[in-house]
């Protein structure tokens, strides 16, 4: 009986130690990780392609659109000299237009503007928290 109590105490102690260590470790955000990887592929030197516009708009909304609720994403459409990222959100596989104005990405320079956030010459995520 004493042996099983000692084992239970040891198991509880191990769980507390694991929980304590995991609380000290940085939280990994897979979405942010993928955005960082995608942003590293964007070339601002030869104009912005539609795939790059999607990456830029999604990263921008991750940084500046999340305080308006959930993290938003953009559905890109052609607007002549710029890309428009219609802001979408929703549940699961049913994204809905949010009613927010579109994010605009200049096709030549990559400058991003949005009435709900700052104008940026280049979208960069802050360094990961350590």
Helices and strands as residue ranges (DSSP letters): H 2-24, H 30-39, H 50-64, G 66-68, E 73-78, E 82-91, E 94-97, E 103-106, E 112-114, E 117-120
